[in-house]
Amino acid sequence: MLADWRGVDTPADLSGYEKPIAGVIQKVLKRAGLEDRLNHEEVAAQWVSTVGDFLAKHSRPVSLRRGILHIAVAQAAVRYDMERRLKKDILTKLKERYGETIRGLKFENG
C-alpha cells in the first residue's frame, strides 16, 4: 500500500549479489596485467634493503612477469656470483617480504 501511495515499487533484495570491492579490484588488475607492474615497483623501491648496497649498485630489477623477477646486472662477474651463490638467499628474502608473488629470479646482462 505504501508503494502505491509513493508511486514506486519496493526493489527486491539484491544483497546476495554483493561482492567485496577488494576482490573485484584484484581480479581487474590481474586481467589487465597491472598487478605484476605494481609488485615490480614495490620490489624496485626496496631493492637496496633486499640485496645490500654493493649488489644494488650493480643490479636492478627490470620487470616481473608471471612470477619471475628479471634482474639486469651490469658486470658479468657480479651476475655469475648472484646466479651461483646468492640467488637462493635473494629469493628467500623476496618471498619473506612479498609472499608467493615472486616464484623465481632471472638474471640478464644490462
C-alpha positions in Angstrom: 0.0 0.0 0.0 2.9 2.3 0.8 4.5 1.6 -2.6 1.2 2.5 -4.3 0.9 5.8 -2.4 4.6 6.7 -3.2 4.2 5.7 -6.8 7.2 3.4 -6.8 7.8 -0.3 -6.3 10.0 -1.6 -3.5 13.1 -3.0 -5.1 13.9 -6.7 -4.5 16.7 -7.6 -2.0 19.9 -7.7 -4.1 22.3 -8.2 -1.2 23.0 -11.7 -2.4 24.8 -10.3 -5.4 27.2 -8.0 -3.5 30.9 -8.7 -3.6 33.7 -7.2 -1.6 35.4 -4.4 -3.7 39.0 -5.6 -2.9 38.4 -9.0 -4.6 36.9 -7.3 -7.7 39.8 -4.8 -8.0 42.4 -7.6 -7.6 40.8 -9.6 -10.5 40.6 -6.5 -12.7 44.3 -5.7 -12.0 45.3 -9.2 -12.7 43.4 -9.4 -16.0 44.9 -6.1 -17.1 48.4 -7.2 -16.3 48.9 -4.4 -13.8 49.3 -6.5 -10.7 52.8 -7.6 -11.7 53.7 -4.0 -12.5 52.7 -2.7 -9.1 54.6 -5.5 -7.4 57.7 -4.7 -9.6 57.6 -1.1 -8.5 57.5 -2.2 -4.8 60.4 -4.6 -5.3 62.4 -1.9 -7.1 61.8 0.6 -4.3 63.1 -1.9 -1.7 65.9 -3.3 -3.8 68.8 -1.8 -1.7 67.4 -3.2 1.5 66.9 -6.6 -0.1 70.3 -7.2 -1.6 72.6 -4.6 0.0 74.5 -1.5 -1.3 77.1 -3.3 -3.4 74.7 -5.5 -5.3 72.1 -2.7 -5.7 74.8 -0.5 -7.4 75.5 -3.3 -9.9 72.0 -4.6 -10.5 68.4 -3.5 -10.7 65.0 -5.3 -11.1 63.7 -4.7 -14.6 60.3 -6.4 -14.7 58.1 -9.0 -13.0 56.4 -11.4 -15.4 54.4 -14.4 -14.4 56.1 -14.5 -11.0 59.7 -14.3 -12.4 61.6 -11.3 -11.4 64.0 -10.2 -14.2 67.1 -8.5 -12.9 69.6 -6.6 -15.1 73.2 -7.0 -13.8 75.9 -4.6 -15.1 79.0 -6.8 -14.8 79.4 -10.5 -15.7 81.4 -11.3 -12.6 78.6 -9.9 -10.4 76.0 -11.7 -12.4 77.8 -15.0 -12.0 78.1 -14.5 -8.3 74.4 -13.6 -8.0 73.3 -16.6 -10.1 75.6 -19.2 -8.4 76.0 -18.1 -4.9 73.3 -15.6 -3.9 70.2 -16.5 -5.9 68.7 -18.7 -3.2 69.2 -16.1 -0.4 67.8 -13.3 -2.5 64.8 -15.3 -3.5 64.2 -16.3 0.2 64.3 -12.6 1.2 61.9 -11.7 -1.5 59.5 -14.5 -0.6 59.5 -13.4 3.0 58.7 -9.9 2.0 56.3 -10.4 -0.9 55.0 -13.9 -0.5 54.4 -16.2 -3.5 54.2 -13.2 -5.8 57.8 -13.9 -6.8 58.5 -17.5 -7.6 61.8 -17.2 -9.3 64.7 -15.0 -10.5 66.2 -14.5 -13.9 69.5 -12.6 -14.3 70.2 -10.7 -17.5 73.1 -8.6 -18.8 72.4 -5.0 -18.6 
